[in-house]
Each structure stands twice: as structure tokens, then as C-alpha cells.
Amino acid sequence: MSEPDNIGDRLRSLRDERSMTRRELADDSGVDVALIEKLEHGRRGTARLTWLTRLADALNVEVSRLLGGRRSEERGAERAPGPPGDVQDLGDVVASVDSMPGMDTDDAGEAPDLAELNAAVDAAWHAYRMGNMTRLAGLLPGLIGEARLASSELGASAAGPLAEAHQLAARLFVHYGRCDLAEVAAECAIRAAEGGGDELEWETLHGTYSWTLLCEGRPRASEEHAVSIAASTEPSMDEAALRDLTVWGGLLLAAMAAASAADRTASTTEYLGLAGSAARRFSRDRLDYHVGFGPARVATEATHAYAMLHEPGLALRSAGDVHAGELSPRSYGRHLIDVARAQTEIRDLRAAEETLCEAESLCATSFSPAGPAHAVVSDVVVDVGHLTPELRRMARAVQVHA
């Protein structure tokens, strides 16, 4: 049976599946029954993301089910799909400050509840960290529209959600290879943060902007930007709060990634030394302003940098300081791809294959024709004498002729 093709039909179908009346759904969700009726009768095409989230929670489904996403059991193993139509919609939103998709004219002037808006931003971050980019693409246009409305009505207190929504948009655009739009979104995030007066958030967003420059193939500009912000905000190493060191260290790691991409070994080593000094204040990694920093993060980024610089010995030495429990499964899988890259360079091809198999089990989306595993799988396929069934499967995933 095909899925209903609009929000009203999907809402009615889900409500009927649960044998709920509109009044019961309204009572459980806190959404006015009149709005539910308008949606189901097609008199409104959509509604606020925060209201849709309440309805989804009452129906015990993800918001993506109301927005048209498939059931999780129908998705299967997610493998870096092409950009959904929502990505282009999001590009239109970011490019136009007047555009508020997901908002009906009936919503104009009604400032979203700030707590609900922050909860919606947190849900979007969760989708990003779980690698559910399709869901994120569906959430962000409406979320940016709501955050803009909240910012216009509530002022500085809503600057944070608006900045984070654009920051997530920048990251999503990079994921789908739209680095031009990612740079625009990162600039919007910085401008939004300037209205909130949170200096650390402002610094963090410059780190995101630096990353977009690197993804555009501009490593020198990326490095210079990250270094300039880090130099102007350098905290006292002994007295600074850990969150200050997290943000500053994140900028240094951004500079290190750019330097390694440009084959600048000396600069890479310099930034790594500074970041390592800051990380010694940490007993374990922490997350501040959605930036992870600490000993494991530094070692992970060092592994990547040295793998890119064709220094496999240094990469594997750094990898020895990274343990699975210190990173999310997806991040650890990406790290293992760098380990496999280094193992391939020292001609330990069987070890590289085993490492790639483990990486694939943790982050299948990296094993696509444009994913980070492509080059490593290609090298192993070319150099190994006999292709195992596992290696043949990975070769097909990244579209390497085996």
C-alpha cells in the first residue's frame, strides 16, 4: 500500500491506526483540535514544526512520518542517498531571508515557544549525529523559518536556535556536496550568533565556516581563517574553563585538517602540538557548543591528518590512543577508514580489509562512490592478490571494478 502523499492524509492515517479521535489526539498533544481538523481536511498544507513534533510524539512516531519519511524498517541499511528534494528547498530558505517554508500565513506573528524551539533544534542535532540526513533535510526548512520568526519576535534570546539551525544546514549541505550553499549557511549562522552575544558560540561557528572553506577545496583560506579566530580568542591554558578550551581546540583542529589537506606537514604538527597541550587539561572528551574535544578527539584528528599526509607510522601511532567506547559508532567507523588507509600504505592489506569490514558495519554511508572509503577500498582491491566475498561486496558498494 502506498503512503499518503500529504501531511493531512498521513496524520489521519496514523490517527486511525491508533483508533484515536481528533479530540483525543488534541488532548494528548496539546495541539488545538481545530488545527488538526484543518490539516486533515486539506485547509492547511502544513503547520509549525513544533506543533508537528507534538503530534508525532502523541502518535509515537518520528516527525519524518508526518513529513513523508519512510518507516525505519523500510529504509534498510542507509547508504548515502542522493540529495532529497528537501535539500533544494533548504537552499531556497537559506538564500532568502523572507522565506519561511513549513509556515502557513495563519502562523504569522505568533512567536514560537522558546523551549519548544530549542527542543526542535536538539532533535535536529540528534538526527545529524545519527546520520539520518534525510530526516534532517525534512526538518530544517521549517525549523529555520520558525527560528527566524522567534528571532524577530524575541530578539537575542532566540539567536542561538537560529544560529544552530543554519549551522546544521551548513553541515547537511557539505554532506550532499553543496559546499557553495554550506558557506552561505555558515555565514548566516555567524550573523545570527552576533545578535545573541555568546562569544563562544560565535567562535564555534567560525570553525564551521572554516570547515566549509576546506570542503570547497580552499585549504589555505580555511587554515588562515581558523588560525585568525583562534589567535584572537586564545584562552589561558592553565586557568580557562574547559568549554573555552573545547572551542579553541576545535579551531586548532580545523586548522590542522586544512594544513594536512594542503600537505603542510610542519603546520600540521604545530597545530597538533597546541591542541594536544589543551587536551591535557581533560580527563575525557566533552561536548560544548556541539564541538567535541579532548584526548580522543585530538588522537582521532591526528590519525586522519597523518593518513592524509602519507605518514602511516604516525597515523597508526595516533590511532593507538583511540578506543571504540570514546567515540560514537559512526565517528569510530570514520576513524577506522583512516586506520585502514595507513595499513594499506604499509602493505598490511589483510589488516586493512578487516578494518574496513568493521568500519562498514558502523558507518555504511561512508561506503559509497563519493564516500571517504572509496579510495581506500580501491587501493586494497588493486593491490590484494585474492578478493574475499567481503571485499567484493565493499567494492560493489563504492563502485570499484573488482
N, C-alpha and C positions, 0 to 999 in steps of 0.2 A: 504494500500500500504506500502510495506516495505521501510525503509530508505536506501539510497545509502550507500555502505559499505566502501567507501574510501573518502579521502578529495577532490580529483578532481571531483568525481561524485557529492558529496554534494555541492561543490562550483558551479558547472554547474547547478544543480537543483535549488539552491537558486537564482542564477542569472536569470535563465529562468522564475522563478516565478515572478520576478520583471520586466521582459521584458527589461533587460539591456544587452547591448553588452559588450564584453570584454573591449573595449576601454573606454566605459562609466564607467565601474567598476574600471578600472585603473585610470581614471581621478578623480573619487570620493574618491578613497582610497589612491592614491599616490604610489601604487604598480605597478611595471613595467608590462606592458601588456604581455611581453614575459614570465614572471614567471607565470602569470595566465594561459597562453596557455600551459605551461609545466605541471602545476598541472592538468588541465582538460584533457590533453591527456595522463596522466599517466607517463610522462617522469620524473617527480619528485614525490616522495611519500609524501612529506611534505615540510614545509618551516618554517622560523623563527616564533616564537610565536608573535613577534612584528608585522610582516607582516600579519600573520593570524588575529591579532587583528584589523589591519587597514581594512582588507577585511570584517571582521564581522561587524565593525562599519558602513561601507559603505552599507552593506546589511541589517543593522538594526536587527542583531541577536546576540546572545551570541556566544563567541568563541567556546563554547562547541558544538554548532550545526555543526561547521566545523570539530571538533574533534570527532564527533559521539555521542554527548549527545542528549537525548530525548528532545522534546519540553516540556516547563514547564507545559502545560495543560495535557500532557500525564503522568507526574510524579505523580500527585495527592499528597496526604499527604505523605511526605517523612519520612520513618520510619527506620532509621539506617540500610541501606542495608549492605550486606556483602562486604568485600573489593573488589573493582573493579580490573580488571587486571592491570590497571594503577598503582595500589599501588605496585605490584611486580616490574613493570617497574621502578618505582621510587626507590625502594630498590636497584635495579641494578645500577642506576645512582649514588646514594649516596655512594655505596660501591666501585665504580670505578671512579677515578678522570679523567680517559681518556674518559669516556662515555659521549656523548652529544646527547641523543635522541632528535628527533624533528629537527635535524640539518642535512642537506644534505652536501655532500662534497663540493658542489658549494659554500657553505657559509663559508668555512674555511678561516680564516684570515680577514674577514670583521667584524670589531668590531661593535656591536650594538650601536645605538644612545642611549646615557645615559638617556636622558629624556624619551624616549620610554620604555626603560628597567625599569625605576622607575615607569612609569605608569602601566606596566605589573605587577610589584610587588604589586602595590596598588590594582589592580584588583584581584589579588590572595588573598590579605588580605580581600577584600570585600567578596569574595566567602566564606572564612573561617568564617567571622563574621555572615554571613547569614546562616551558617550551611550547605552550599552546598558543601559537601565533595567530591561528585562525580565529580563535575566540577573542584574542586581544584586538585584532583588526576590527571585529564587530563591535567591541566596546568603546574604542577610543573616539570615534566621531561624536557620539552623543556625550561622552564624558568631557571632551574639550568644550563642547557647546555649553554644558552645564557649568563647568568651571569658569568660563568667560562671563556667564551671567552672574555667577556668585561673586566674581571679582568686581564687576561693575556695581553690584548692589552692596557688597560687604567690605570692599576695599582690601586693605593689607592682609586681613585675616584669611582671605581666600587666595592669596598669591601663591602659597605653597602648593595646593592642589592643582592650580593652573600650570605652574612650572613643571610639576611632576608628570602631568598628562602629556605635555609637549615633550618632555624627556623620554617618556615611553614611546611616543610617536617616532622620535629620532631613532631609538633602538629598533623599533619594528621596521622602519624604512631600511636601515642597514641590513637587517635580516633578509629582506627581499631585494637587496641590491639597488635600492633607490637612494643612493648616497647624496644626490643633489637635494632631495626633499629632506633627508636626515639633517643636513646642515641648516636648512631653513627652520626646521622644527627645533633644533638645538638653540638657534638664535632667539626664537620665540620664548623658549624656556628661560634663557638668561634674562630677557627683558621682563618676563613675568616675575622672576625672583627679585629683580631690582626693586619692585614695588612692595616686597614683603620685609625687607631689611634684615634678612637672615644671611649673614656673610658666608657662613659655611655652606649653605645650600647654593649660594651664588658660585662659590669656588667649585663645588661638585659639578655644577652644570657646565662650567668651563672645561672640566675633564671630559664630559660627554661631547662637547663641541670639538675638542682636540681629537677625540676618537673618530668623529665623523670625517674630519680632515684626512686622517690616516686611511680610512676606508675609501675616500675619494682618490687615493693614490698620491697624496701630498704629504709624505712623511716629514719633510723638513719643516713645513708650516705647522704640522701637528706637534712636532717636538718643541719648536720655538714657542708656540702658544702655551703649552703645558708648563714649560720651564718658566716663562714670564709670570704666570699666575702663581706658581709655587714660590718663586723668588720673592714676590711682593707680599706673600702671606706666610712666610716661614715661621713656624712656632718655636718656642724654646723646647729643645729636645728633652730636658730634664723636668720642666715644670708644666708643660702643656697638658691639657686634658686629652684623654685617649681619642676622643672623637675629632679633636683638631689634628692629631697625628694621622688618623684614618684618612681624612680628606686630603691632607698634604701628601701623605704617602701615596694615595691614589693618583694624584697628579704626577708624581715621580714615576710611577709605574706606566702611566700613559706616555710620558716622555721616553721611557725605556723601550716600550713597544715600538714607538716611531723610529727611534735610533737603530734598533735591531733590524727593522724593515729596510732601512737605508744602508745597511752593512756598516754601521758606525760602531765598531767594537769598543773603542775607548769610551765613548759617551755612554754606551750601554752599561759598561762596567761601573762607571761613575754613578749613574742613577741607581743602579742596583745597590751599590755601597751605601748611598744615602738612605734609600728605602729600608735596607736591612738594619741600619742604625736605629731608625724609628721603630721598626718591628720588634726590636729587642725590649722595648717597654711593654710588650704584650705577652701575656701568658698563653693566650689563644686568640684566634681570629675573631673579629667582631664586625658588625654591620652598622654603619652610620650613614644616614642620607642615601641609603641603598648602594653604598660603596663598601665592599668587603676589603679588609686589610688586616694583616698580621703575619706571623711567620709562615704559615702555609700558603697564603696568597703570594707572598714575595717569592717563595720557592717555586710555586706554580708558574708565575710570570717569568722567572729566571729560566726555568726549563724551556718555556716557549721561545724566549729571546735567543738562548744559545742554540736551540734547534734551528731557528731561522738563520743564525749566523754560521751554520755548519760547524759547530763546536760540540760534537756529540758527547765527548767525555764530560765536559762541563754541564751539558744538559742532563745527562744521566746522574751526575753527582748531585745536582739540584733536585732532581726527581726523588732521590733517596730521602729527602726531607718532607715529602708529601705523602699523606696517608689517606685512604679512602674515606674514613669517617670524618675528615676535616672539611670536605667539600660536598656540595650537593651531588647526587648521582650524575646529573647532566654535566656539571663542571668537571667532575673527575673523569668522565668519559672523554671530554675535550682534551684534558691534560694527557690522558693515555695516548691520544693521537700524536702528541709531541714526543712522548716517550718512544713510540713506535718509529717515528721519523729518525730519532737518534739511533735506535737499534738497527735500522736499515743502513744508516751511514757507516756503522762499524761492521756491517755484513752479518749481523746476527739475525738472519731472516726468519728463522722459525720462532724466535722470541718475538720478533716484530709481528708475525702473524697472530700469535697467541694474544699479544697486547691489543691488536686491532679487533679481535673477536670480543674481548672483554669490553673495549670501547664501544663497539656496535651495540652490545646488549644494554648499554647505559645511555647512549645518545644516538639513536638510529638516524635522526635528522641530519647528522654530520656526514652521513654516508650517502651523498647524492652527487650528481655530476658537478655541481658548483660548491660542494661542501669541503670542509678542511681535510677530510680523509682522502679525497680523490688522489692527490699527488702521492701520498704515502702508499696507498693501495696499488697505484700504478707502478711505483718503483719496485715493490715486492713482487708483483706479477711478472715484471720484466726480468727480474734477477733470480727468482727462485727456480729450481730445476723441475719440481713437480707441484702442480696445483692441487691442493686438497679441496674437497667439496666446500668447506667454509670459505676458502679464498676465492673460489669461483663465484660463490654467492655474493661476496662483497664486491668482486669485480663487476658483476652484473648491476649491482646497486649504484655504483659510481660511473657505470657505462665505460668501463675499460675493457678493451678486447683481450680476452684470455685464451 
